[in-house]
Amino acid sequence: MAIKTEIPVEIRSRNDHNLVPTQGLIVQMEWTPAERLRNALKTFGIMFGLACFAVLAPLIHYFLVPSLLIASFVLAFDKYGQLKFFVEGKGSCPKCGSSILFEKSKFKERLTDSCANCHDDVEILLTAKT
């Protein structure tokens, strides 16, 4: 079962560095090794299945089949390497104070987003070590 952790974050404006940073919260998921392997095999199976199906298309299969075969290995390897990711998050904009909701993304120490209300670019920094 994936491990779910709530991590406090600091939200800063990328446009105006004089604004006081606000606090937020991000939900992080961490895969177990068995889940990582299952996700990688699922991704590989889908891409490999598409490659096999593309064999039936007479003209485009010369380009599509090799592309999908290569993509199946690359995407499966990328999926297997994904140990942590952020599921969701919330905080408030340092400029206008409105609520900001963060969507699913790969794990990074610094995330960027923009406020839906004032369109200010914000930077989300992890305040706790993961």
C-alpha positions in Angstrom: 0.0 0.0 0.0 1.3 3.4 -0.9 2.4 5.6 2.0 0.5 8.9 2.2 2.3 11.8 3.9 1.2 15.4 4.4 4.1 17.9 4.0 4.1 21.6 5.0 5.2 23.9 2.2 6.1 27.6 1.9 4.5 29.5 -1.0 6.5 32.4 -2.4 5.7 34.8 -5.1 8.2 34.5 -8.1 7.3 38.0 -9.4 7.4 40.1 -6.2 10.1 38.9 -3.7 9.0 41.6 -1.1 5.7 39.7 -0.3 5.6 37.6 2.8 5.5 33.9 2.0 2.4 31.9 3.0 2.1 28.4 4.3 0.4 25.4 2.6 0.2 21.7 2.6 1.0 19.0 0.0 0.0 15.4 0.1 2.8 13.1 -1.0 2.4 9.4 -2.0 5.3 7.0 -1.9 5.1 3.7 -3.8 6.3 0.4 -2.3 8.7 -1.6 -4.5 5.9 -4.0 -5.5 3.6 -1.1 -6.6 6.4 0.5 -8.6 6.9 -2.8 -10.4 3.2 -3.2 -11.0 2.8 0.3 -12.4 5.9 -0.2 -14.6 4.6 -3.5 -16.0 1.1 -2.0 -16.5 2.6 0.9 -18.5 4.7 -1.4 -20.5 1.8 -3.7 -21.2 -0.4 -0.8 -22.5 2.3 0.6 -24.8 3.3 -2.9 -26.0 -0.3 -3.7 -26.7 -0.7 -0.5 -28.7 2.4 -1.5 -30.7 0.9 -4.9 -31.4 -2.4 -3.3 -32.5 -0.5 -0.9 -34.7 0.8 -3.8 -36.8 -2.7 -4.0 -38.3 -2.6 -0.5 -39.7 -1.0 -1.1 -43.1 0.7 2.2 -43.9 1.5 3.9 -40.6 2.8 0.8 -38.8 6.2 1.3 -40.3 6.6 4.3 -38.0 4.2 3.6 -35.2 5.3 0.1 -34.2 9.0 1.0 -33.6 8.0 4.2 -31.9 5.5 2.4 -29.5 8.0 -0.4 -28.8 10.7 2.1 -27.8 8.2 4.2 -25.8 7.0 1.1 -23.9 10.5 0.5 -22.5 11.2 4.2 -21.9 7.9 4.9 -20.1 8.0 1.7 -18.1 11.6 2.6 -16.9 10.4 6.1 -16.1 7.4 4.8 -14.2 9.6 2.3 -12.2 11.9 5.1 -11.2 9.0 7.2 -9.8 9.3 6.6 -6.1 7.4 9.6 -4.8 4.9 12.0 -6.2 2.5 14.7 -5.0 -1.2 13.9 -5.2 -2.7 17.2 -4.2 -2.1 20.3 -2.1 -3.5 23.6 -1.0 -2.3 26.9 0.2 -3.0 30.7 -0.2 -1.5 33.1 -2.6 1.1 35.5 -1.1 -0.2 38.4 -3.4 -4.0 38.2 -3.2 -4.6 35.7 -0.4 -6.9 33.5 -2.4 -6.8 29.7 -2.1 -4.5 27.8 -4.5 -5.0 24.1 -5.2 -2.1 22.1 -6.4 -2.6 19.1 -8.8 -0.8 15.8 -9.1 2.9 16.2 -10.1 6.2 14.5 -9.9 8.3 14.9 -6.7 10.6 17.9 -6.8 12.0 20.1 -4.1 10.7 23.2 -5.8 7.3 23.3 -7.6 5.9 26.2 -9.6 2.3 27.1 -10.2 0.2 30.3 -10.7 -2.7 31.8 -8.8 -6.0 31.3 -10.6 -7.2 34.7 -9.2 -4.4 37.2 -9.7 -2.3 35.0 -12.1 0.9 35.6 -10.0 3.5 33.0 -10.5 4.2 31.2 -7.2 7.0 28.8 -6.1 6.2 26.0 -3.6 9.1 25.0 -1.4 9.1 22.0 0.9 9.7 23.1 4.5 10.1 19.6 5.9 12.7 17.0 4.7 11.1 14.0 2.9 
